[in-house]
Amino acid sequence: MLQKDLNYCELYGLYAAVLTDKQREIADQYFLCDLSLSEIAENANVSRQAAFGAITKVKKRLSELEETLGIFKNRELTAQAAQLLVNPTGENVAAAQRLLFKALEE
């Protein structure tokens, strides 16, 4: 799976609950089961183009949700700050503070 799809998998894990049942059904097959568009189309009894369109809409919705809510980005900033605090030197603490303030601002 491409790196971009891996990022969408992360976003899907965070935001799946706000998708429609049909979107979740198709996205589960794509992101979690790693099925091809042809396989998804067959399972959903739709055309391959319809399956592609559904995945495209899901990706767009996930991107919109992340842009609005920023949960993934804030989680990443917090994880980076925590990693710096494993070795709490003065410089690392200051860098961790900057990351956490950035997470709070966004």
LOVO-321109 format. One record per residue: residue number from 1; chain; x negated, y negated, z of N, C-alpha, C in turn. Coordinates in Angstrom, 2 decimals, decimal comma. Layout:
<pts>
pt nr = NUM kette = A n.x = X n.y = Y n.z = Z ca.x = X ca.y = Y ca.z = Z c.x = X c.y = Y c.z = Z
...
</pts>
This chain:
<pts>
pt nr = 1 kette = A n.x = -0,85 n.y = 1,18 n.z = 0,00 ca.x = 0,00 ca.y = 0,00 ca.z = 0,00 c.x = -0,90 c.y = -1,25 c.z = 0,00
pt nr = 2 kette = A n.x = -0,53 n.y = -2,24 n.z = -0,73 ca.x = -1,31 ca.y = -3,47 ca.z = -0,82 c.x = -1,26 c.y = -4,24 c.z = 0,50
pt nr = 3 kette = A n.x = -2,29 n.y = -5,08 n.z = 0,73 ca.x = -2,35 ca.y = -5,86 ca.z = 1,96 c.x = -1,11 c.y = -6,73 c.z = 2,13
pt nr = 4 kette = A n.x = -0,64 n.y = -7,31 n.z = 1,02 ca.x = 0,54 ca.y = -8,16 ca.z = 1,11 c.x = 1,74 c.y = -7,36 c.z = 1,60
pt nr = 5 kette = A n.x = 1,89 n.y = -6,12 n.z = 1,11 ca.x = 2,98 ca.y = -5,27 ca.z = 1,58 c.x = 2,79 c.y = -4,90 c.z = 3,05
pt nr = 6 kette = A n.x = 1,54 n.y = -4,74 n.z = 3,48 ca.x = 1,30 ca.y = -4,46 ca.z = 4,90 c.x = 1,76 c.y = -5,63 c.z = 5,76
pt nr = 7 kette = A n.x = 1,54 n.y = -6,85 n.z = 5,28 ca.x = 2,02 ca.y = -8,02 ca.z = 6,01 c.x = 3,55 c.y = -8,02 c.z = 6,07
pt nr = 8 kette = A n.x = 4,18 n.y = -7,64 n.z = 4,97 ca.x = 5,64 ca.y = -7,55 ca.z = 4,98 c.x = 6,12 c.y = -6,45 c.z = 5,92
pt nr = 9 kette = A n.x = 5,36 n.y = -5,38 n.z = 6,04 ca.x = 5,71 ca.y = -4,32 ca.z = 7,00 c.x = 5,73 c.y = -4,88 c.z = 8,41
pt nr = 10 kette = A n.x = 4,73 n.y = -5,69 n.z = 8,73 ca.x = 4,68 ca.y = -6,34 ca.z = 10,06 c.x = 5,90 c.y = -7,24 c.z = 10,25
pt nr = 11 kette = A n.x = 6,18 n.y = -8,04 n.z = 9,24 ca.x = 7,33 ca.y = -8,94 ca.z = 9,34 c.x = 8,63 c.y = -8,15 c.z = 9,46
pt nr = 12 kette = A n.x = 8,72 n.y = -7,05 n.z = 8,72 ca.x = 9,91 ca.y = -6,21 ca.z = 8,79 c.x = 10,10 c.y = -5,65 c.z = 10,19
pt nr = 13 kette = A n.x = 9,01 n.y = -5,25 n.z = 10,82 ca.x = 9,09 ca.y = -4,78 ca.z = 12,19 c.x = 9,63 c.y = -5,81 c.z = 13,15
pt nr = 14 kette = A n.x = 9,33 n.y = -7,07 n.z = 12,88 ca.x = 9,80 ca.y = -8,15 ca.z = 13,75 c.x = 11,23 c.y = -8,59 c.z = 13,45
pt nr = 15 kette = A n.x = 11,58 n.y = -8,61 n.z = 12,19 ca.x = 12,83 ca.y = -9,26 ca.z = 11,77 c.x = 13,88 c.y = -8,33 c.z = 11,18
pt nr = 16 kette = A n.x = 13,67 n.y = -7,04 n.z = 11,21 ca.x = 14,61 ca.y = -6,09 ca.z = 10,58 c.x = 16,03 c.y = -6,26 c.z = 11,11
pt nr = 17 kette = A n.x = 16,16 n.y = -6,57 n.z = 12,37 ca.x = 17,48 ca.y = -6,64 ca.z = 13,00 c.x = 18,37 c.y = -7,72 c.z = 12,38
pt nr = 18 kette = A n.x = 17,79 n.y = -8,71 n.z = 11,75 ca.x = 18,62 ca.y = -9,79 ca.z = 11,19 c.x = 18,98 c.y = -9,56 c.z = 9,73
pt nr = 19 kette = A n.x = 18,48 n.y = -8,48 n.z = 9,15 ca.x = 18,84 ca.y = -8,14 ca.z = 7,78 c.x = 20,18 c.y = -7,41 c.z = 7,75
pt nr = 20 kette = A n.x = 20,81 n.y = -7,40 n.z = 6,60 ca.x = 22,06 ca.y = -6,66 ca.z = 6,47 c.x = 21,77 c.y = -5,15 c.z = 6,53
pt nr = 21 kette = A n.x = 22,81 n.y = -4,36 n.z = 6,76 ca.x = 22,63 ca.y = -2,91 ca.z = 6,81 c.x = 22,04 c.y = -2,38 c.z = 5,50
pt nr = 22 kette = A n.x = 22,56 n.y = -2,88 n.z = 4,38 ca.x = 22,08 ca.y = -2,42 ca.z = 3,07 c.x = 20,61 c.y = -2,81 c.z = 2,86
pt nr = 23 kette = A n.x = 20,25 n.y = -4,03 n.z = 3,26 ca.x = 18,87 ca.y = -4,47 ca.z = 3,13 c.x = 17,95 c.y = -3,61 c.z = 3,99
pt nr = 24 kette = A n.x = 18,39 n.y = -3,30 n.z = 5,22 ca.x = 17,59 ca.y = -2,45 ca.z = 6,10 c.x = 17,44 c.y = -1,05 c.z = 5,53
pt nr = 25 kette = A n.x = 18,51 n.y = -0,53 n.z = 4,96 ca.x = 18,47 ca.y = 0,82 ca.z = 4,38 c.x = 17,41 c.y = 0,91 c.z = 3,28
pt nr = 26 kette = A n.x = 17,43 n.y = -0,06 n.z = 2,40 ca.x = 16,46 ca.y = -0,08 ca.z = 1,29 c.x = 15,06 c.y = -0,40 c.z = 1,79
pt nr = 27 kette = A n.x = 14,95 n.y = -1,37 n.z = 2,70 ca.x = 13,64 ca.y = -1,76 ca.z = 3,22 c.x = 13,00 c.y = -0,63 c.z = 4,02
pt nr = 28 kette = A n.x = 13,79 n.y = 0,12 n.z = 4,76 ca.x = 13,26 ca.y = 1,29 ca.z = 5,49 c.x = 12,58 c.y = 2,25 c.z = 4,52
pt nr = 29 kette = A n.x = 13,24 n.y = 2,51 n.z = 3,42 ca.x = 12,69 ca.y = 3,45 ca.z = 2,44 c.x = 11,40 c.y = 2,90 c.z = 1,81
pt nr = 30 kette = A n.x = 11,38 n.y = 1,59 n.z = 1,60 ca.x = 10,23 ca.y = 0,97 ca.z = 0,94 c.x = 9,06 c.y = 0,79 c.z = 1,91
pt nr = 31 kette = A n.x = 9,31 n.y = 0,16 n.z = 3,07 ca.x = 8,24 ca.y = -0,17 ca.z = 4,00 c.x = 7,85 c.y = 0,99 c.z = 4,91
pt nr = 32 kette = A n.x = 8,83 n.y = 1,74 n.z = 5,40 ca.x = 8,54 ca.y = 2,78 ca.z = 6,38 c.x = 8,28 c.y = 4,15 c.z = 5,75
pt nr = 33 kette = A n.x = 9,02 n.y = 4,48 n.z = 4,70 ca.x = 8,86 ca.y = 5,79 ca.z = 4,05 c.x = 7,93 c.y = 5,73 c.z = 2,85
pt nr = 34 kette = A n.x = 7,59 n.y = 4,51 n.z = 2,42 ca.x = 6,69 ca.y = 4,30 ca.z = 1,28 c.x = 7,20 c.y = 4,99 c.z = 0,01
pt nr = 35 kette = A n.x = 8,52 n.y = 4,93 n.z = -0,21 ca.x = 9,10 ca.y = 5,50 ca.z = -1,42 c.x = 8,92 c.y = 4,54 c.z = -2,59
pt nr = 36 kette = A n.x = 8,88 n.y = 5,08 n.z = -3,78 ca.x = 8,78 ca.y = 4,26 ca.z = -4,98 c.x = 10,14 c.y = 3,62 c.z = -5,27
pt nr = 37 kette = A n.x = 10,13 n.y = 2,63 n.z = -6,13 ca.x = 11,38 ca.y = 1,98 ca.z = -6,52 c.x = 12,32 c.y = 2,98 c.z = -7,18
pt nr = 38 kette = A n.x = 11,78 n.y = 3,89 n.z = -7,96 ca.x = 12,61 ca.y = 4,90 ca.z = -8,61 c.x = 13,29 c.y = 5,80 c.z = -7,58
pt nr = 39 kette = A n.x = 12,54 n.y = 6,20 n.z = -6,56 ca.x = 13,11 ca.y = 7,04 ca.z = -5,51 c.x = 14,18 c.y = 6,29 c.z = -4,71
pt nr = 40 kette = A n.x = 13,91 n.y = 5,04 n.z = -4,42 ca.x = 14,88 ca.y = 4,22 ca.z = -3,69 c.x = 16,14 c.y = 4,05 c.z = -4,52
pt nr = 41 kette = A n.x = 15,97 n.y = 3,77 n.z = -5,80 ca.x = 17,12 ca.y = 3,60 ca.z = -6,69 c.x = 17,96 c.y = 4,87 c.z = -6,73
pt nr = 42 kette = A n.x = 17,31 n.y = 6,00 n.z = -6,82 ca.x = 18,04 ca.y = 7,27 ca.z = -6,85 c.x = 18,80 c.y = 7,50 c.z = -5,54
pt nr = 43 kette = A n.x = 18,14 n.y = 7,25 n.z = -4,41 ca.x = 18,79 ca.y = 7,44 ca.z = -3,11 c.x = 19,98 c.y = 6,51 c.z = -2,91
pt nr = 44 kette = A n.x = 19,85 n.y = 5,28 n.z = -3,41 ca.x = 20,91 ca.y = 4,28 ca.z = -3,23 c.x = 21,93 c.y = 4,30 c.z = -4,36
pt nr = 45 kette = A n.x = 21,69 n.y = 5,17 n.z = -5,35 ca.x = 22,57 ca.y = 5,27 ca.z = -6,52 c.x = 22,72 c.y = 3,93 c.z = -7,24
pt nr = 46 kette = A n.x = 21,56 n.y = 3,28 n.z = -7,43 ca.x = 21,51 ca.y = 2,01 ca.z = -8,17 c.x = 20,39 c.y = 2,11 c.z = -9,20
pt nr = 47 kette = A n.x = 20,28 n.y = 1,11 n.z = -10,05 ca.x = 19,19 ca.y = 1,10 ca.z = -11,03 c.x = 17,88 c.y = 0,74 c.z = -10,35
pt nr = 48 kette = A n.x = 16,80 n.y = 1,06 n.z = -11,04 ca.x = 15,48 ca.y = 0,69 ca.z = -10,52 c.x = 15,36 c.y = -0,82 c.z = -10,39
pt nr = 49 kette = A n.x = 15,94 n.y = -1,54 n.z = -11,35 ca.x = 15,91 ca.y = -3,01 ca.z = -11,31 c.x = 16,67 c.y = -3,53 c.z = -10,09
pt nr = 50 kette = A n.x = 17,79 n.y = -2,90 n.z = -9,76 ca.x = 18,56 ca.y = -3,32 ca.z = -8,59 c.x = 17,76 c.y = -3,07 c.z = -7,31
pt nr = 51 kette = A n.x = 17,05 n.y = -1,95 n.z = -7,26 ca.x = 16,21 ca.y = -1,66 ca.z = -6,09 c.x = 15,08 c.y = -2,69 c.z = -5,98
pt nr = 52 kette = A n.x = 14,48 n.y = -3,01 n.z = -7,12 ca.x = 13,43 ca.y = -4,03 ca.z = -7,14 c.x = 13,98 c.y = -5,38 c.z = -6,66
pt nr = 53 kette = A n.x = 15,15 n.y = -5,75 n.z = -7,15 ca.x = 15,78 ca.y = -7,00 ca.z = -6,74 c.x = 16,06 c.y = -7,03 c.z = -5,25
pt nr = 54 kette = A n.x = 16,51 n.y = -5,91 n.z = -4,71 ca.x = 16,80 ca.y = -5,84 ca.z = -3,27 c.x = 15,53 c.y = -6,01 c.z = -2,45
pt nr = 55 kette = A n.x = 14,45 n.y = -5,36 n.z = -2,87 ca.x = 13,17 ca.y = -5,49 ca.z = -2,16 c.x = 12,67 c.y = -6,93 c.z = -2,25
pt nr = 56 kette = A n.x = 12,81 n.y = -7,53 n.z = -3,42 ca.x = 12,39 ca.y = -8,92 ca.z = -3,59 c.x = 13,17 c.y = -9,84 c.z = -2,66
pt nr = 57 kette = A n.x = 14,48 n.y = -9,63 n.z = -2,54 ca.x = 15,30 ca.y = -10,44 ca.z = -1,64 c.x = 14,90 c.y = -10,23 c.z = -0,18
pt nr = 58 kette = A n.x = 14,61 n.y = -9,00 n.z = 0,17 ca.x = 14,18 ca.y = -8,70 ca.z = 1,55 c.x = 12,87 c.y = -9,43 c.z = 1,85
pt nr = 59 kette = A n.x = 11,93 n.y = -9,35 n.z = 0,94 ca.x = 10,64 ca.y = -10,02 ca.z = 1,15 c.x = 10,83 c.y = -11,53 c.z = 1,29
pt nr = 60 kette = A n.x = 11,68 n.y = -12,09 n.z = 0,45 ca.x = 11,94 ca.y = -13,53 ca.z = 0,53 c.x = 12,56 c.y = -13,88 c.z = 1,88
pt nr = 61 kette = A n.x = 13,51 n.y = -13,07 n.z = 2,33 ca.x = 14,17 ca.y = -13,33 ca.z = 3,61 c.x = 13,19 c.y = -13,20 c.z = 4,76
pt nr = 62 kette = A n.x = 12,33 n.y = -12,20 n.z = 4,72 ca.x = 11,32 ca.y = -12,03 ca.z = 5,78 c.x = 10,38 c.y = -13,22 c.z = 5,82
pt nr = 63 kette = A n.x = 9,96 n.y = -13,70 n.z = 4,65 ca.x = 9,08 ca.y = -14,87 ca.z = 4,58 c.x = 9,77 c.y = -16,11 c.z = 5,14
pt nr = 64 kette = A n.x = 11,04 n.y = -16,29 n.z = 4,81 ca.x = 11,80 ca.y = -17,43 ca.z = 5,33 c.x = 11,92 c.y = -17,37 c.z = 6,84
pt nr = 65 kette = A n.x = 12,19 n.y = -16,20 n.z = 7,36 ca.x = 12,31 ca.y = -16,04 ca.z = 8,81 c.x = 11,00 c.y = -16,35 c.z = 9,51
pt nr = 66 kette = A n.x = 9,90 n.y = -15,85 n.z = 8,95 ca.x = 8,59 ca.y = -16,12 ca.z = 9,56 c.x = 8,25 c.y = -17,60 c.z = 9,47
pt nr = 67 kette = A n.x = 8,58 n.y = -18,22 n.z = 8,35 ca.x = 8,30 ca.y = -19,65 ca.z = 8,20 c.x = 9,10 c.y = -20,46 c.z = 9,23
pt nr = 68 kette = A n.x = 10,32 n.y = -20,05 n.z = 9,48 ca.x = 11,18 ca.y = -20,77 ca.z = 10,43 c.x = 10,80 c.y = -20,46 c.z = 11,88
pt nr = 69 kette = A n.x = 10,61 n.y = -19,18 n.z = 12,19 ca.x = 10,42 ca.y = -18,77 ca.z = 13,58 c.x = 8,95 c.y = -18,63 c.z = 13,98
pt nr = 70 kette = A n.x = 8,11 n.y = -18,19 n.z = 13,07 ca.x = 6,68 ca.y = -18,09 ca.z = 13,33 c.x = 6,27 c.y = -17,07 c.z = 14,37
pt nr = 71 kette = A n.x = 7,07 n.y = -16,06 n.z = 14,59 ca.x = 6,75 ca.y = -15,08 ca.z = 15,63 c.x = 5,46 c.y = -14,33 c.z = 15,32
pt nr = 72 kette = A n.x = 5,30 n.y = -13,89 n.z = 14,09 ca.x = 4,10 ca.y = -13,14 ca.z = 13,71 c.x = 2,85 c.y = -14,00 c.z = 13,89
pt nr = 73 kette = A n.x = 2,89 n.y = -15,22 n.z = 13,40 ca.x = 1,73 ca.y = -16,11 ca.z = 13,50 c.x = 1,39 c.y = -16,38 c.z = 14,96
pt nr = 74 kette = A n.x = 2,40 n.y = -16,65 n.z = 15,78 ca.x = 2,14 ca.y = -16,92 ca.z = 17,19 c.x = 1,61 c.y = -15,69 c.z = 17,91
pt nr = 75 kette = A n.x = 2,08 n.y = -14,52 n.z = 17,52 ca.x = 1,58 ca.y = -13,28 ca.z = 18,11 c.x = 0,11 c.y = -13,09 c.z = 17,76
pt nr = 76 kette = A n.x = -0,25 n.y = -13,41 n.z = 16,52 ca.x = -1,64 ca.y = -13,29 ca.z = 16,09 c.x = -2,53 c.y = -14,27 c.z = 16,85
pt nr = 77 kette = A n.x = -2,08 n.y = -15,51 n.z = 17,01 ca.x = -2,86 ca.y = -16,50 ca.z = 17,75 c.x = -3,04 c.y = -16,08 c.z = 19,20
pt nr = 78 kette = A n.x = -2,00 n.y = -15,54 n.z = 19,79 ca.x = -2,07 ca.y = -15,08 ca.z = 21,18 c.x = -3,03 c.y = -13,91 c.z = 21,31
pt nr = 79 kette = A n.x = -3,01 n.y = -12,99 n.z = 20,35 ca.x = -3,93 ca.y = -11,85 ca.z = 20,38 c.x = -5,38 c.y = -12,32 c.z = 20,24
pt nr = 80 kette = A n.x = -5,61 n.y = -13,31 n.z = 19,40 ca.x = -6,96 ca.y = -13,85 ca.z = 19,25 c.x = -7,43 c.y = -14,50 c.z = 20,55
pt nr = 81 kette = A n.x = -6,52 n.y = -15,24 n.z = 21,21 ca.x = -6,86 ca.y = -15,86 ca.z = 22,48 c.x = -7,18 c.y = -14,81 c.z = 23,54
pt nr = 82 kette = A n.x = -6,38 n.y = -13,76 n.z = 23,59 ca.x = -6,61 ca.y = -12,68 ca.z = 24,56 c.x = -7,96 c.y = -12,02 c.z = 24,32
pt nr = 83 kette = A n.x = -8,32 n.y = -11,83 n.z = 23,05 ca.x = -9,61 ca.y = -11,22 ca.z = 22,72 c.x = -10,76 c.y = -12,10 c.z = 23,22
pt nr = 84 kette = A n.x = -10,62 n.y = -13,40 n.z = 23,09 ca.x = -11,66 ca.y = -14,31 ca.z = 23,59 c.x = -11,79 c.y = -14,24 c.z = 25,10
pt nr = 85 kette = A n.x = -10,68 n.y = -14,00 n.z = 25,78 ca.x = -10,70 ca.y = -13,98 ca.z = 27,24 c.x = -11,23 c.y = -12,68 c.z = 27,82
pt nr = 86 kette = A n.x = -11,51 n.y = -11,70 n.z = 26,96 ca.x = -12,14 ca.y = -10,47 ca.z = 27,44 c.x = -13,52 c.y = -10,81 c.z = 27,99
pt nr = 87 kette = A n.x = -14,18 n.y = -11,78 n.z = 27,39 ca.x = -15,48 ca.y = -12,27 ca.z = 27,85 c.x = -15,31 c.y = -13,76 c.z = 28,16
pt nr = 88 kette = A n.x = -14,82 n.y = -14,09 n.z = 29,35 ca.x = -14,38 ca.y = -15,46 ca.z = 29,65 c.x = -15,50 c.y = -16,46 c.z = 29,93
pt nr = 89 kette = A n.x = -16,30 n.y = -16,74 n.z = 28,92 ca.x = -17,29 ca.y = -17,82 ca.z = 29,06 c.x = -16,55 c.y = -19,15 c.z = 28,90
pt nr = 90 kette = A n.x = -17,20 n.y = -20,20 n.z = 29,26 ca.x = -16,59 ca.y = -21,52 ca.z = 29,14 c.x = -16,16 c.y = -21,83 c.z = 27,72
pt nr = 91 kette = A n.x = -17,01 n.y = -21,48 n.z = 26,77 ca.x = -16,69 ca.y = -21,71 ca.z = 25,36 c.x = -15,50 c.y = -20,86 c.z = 24,91
pt nr = 92 kette = A n.x = -15,47 n.y = -19,60 n.z = 25,33 ca.x = -14,36 ca.y = -18,72 ca.z = 24,95 c.x = -13,03 c.y = -19,17 c.z = 25,57
pt nr = 93 kette = A n.x = -13,09 n.y = -19,62 n.z = 26,81 ca.x = -11,86 ca.y = -20,10 ca.z = 27,47 c.x = -11,34 c.y = -21,33 c.z = 26,74
pt nr = 94 kette = A n.x = -12,22 n.y = -22,24 n.z = 26,36 ca.x = -11,80 ca.y = -23,44 ca.z = 25,64 c.x = -11,21 c.y = -23,06 c.z = 24,28
pt nr = 95 kette = A n.x = -11,84 n.y = -22,13 n.z = 23,59 ca.x = -11,32 ca.y = -21,69 ca.z = 22,28 c.x = -9,97 c.y = -21,01 c.z = 22,45
pt nr = 96 kette = A n.x = -9,82 n.y = -20,21 n.z = 23,50 ca.x = -8,53 ca.y = -19,54 ca.z = 23,76 c.x = -7,45 c.y = -20,57 c.z = 24,06
pt nr = 97 kette = A n.x = -7,79 n.y = -21,58 n.z = 24,81 ca.x = -6,83 ca.y = -22,65 ca.z = 25,10 c.x = -6,37 c.y = -23,32 c.z = 23,81
pt nr = 98 kette = A n.x = -7,30 n.y = -23,63 n.z = 22,93 ca.x = -6,94 ca.y = -24,27 ca.z = 21,66 c.x = -5,98 c.y = -23,39 c.z = 20,86
pt nr = 99 kette = A n.x = -6,27 n.y = -22,09 n.z = 20,82 ca.x = -5,38 ca.y = -21,18 ca.z = 20,10 c.x = -3,99 c.y = -21,14 c.z = 20,72
pt nr = 100 kette = A n.x = -3,93 n.y = -21,09 n.z = 22,03 ca.x = -2,62 ca.y = -21,03 ca.z = 22,70 c.x = -1,84 c.y = -22,33 c.z = 22,53
pt nr = 101 kette = A n.x = -2,53 n.y = -23,46 n.z = 22,59 ca.x = -1,85 ca.y = -24,74 ca.z = 22,35 c.x = -1,33 c.y = -24,80 c.z = 20,91
pt nr = 102 kette = A n.x = -2,10 n.y = -24,28 n.z = 19,98 ca.x = -1,66 ca.y = -24,25 ca.z = 18,59 c.x = -0,42 c.y = -23,40 c.z = 18,45
pt nr = 103 kette = A n.x = -0,40 n.y = -22,25 n.z = 19,12 ca.x = 0,78 ca.y = -21,37 ca.z = 19,08 c.x = 2,01 c.y = -22,08 c.z = 19,66
pt nr = 104 kette = A n.x = 1,81 n.y = -22,84 n.z = 20,71 ca.x = 2,93 ca.y = -23,56 ca.z = 21,33 c.x = 3,44 c.y = -24,71 c.z = 20,47
pt nr = 105 kette = A n.x = 2,54 n.y = -25,35 n.z = 19,74 ca.x = 2,93 ca.y = -26,47 ca.z = 18,89 c.x = 3,75 c.y = -26,03 c.z = 17,69
pt nr = 106 kette = A n.x = 3,51 n.y = -24,83 n.z = 17,19 ca.x = 4,14 ca.y = -24,40 ca.z = 15,95 c.x = 5,43 c.y = -23,68 c.z = 16,18
</pts>
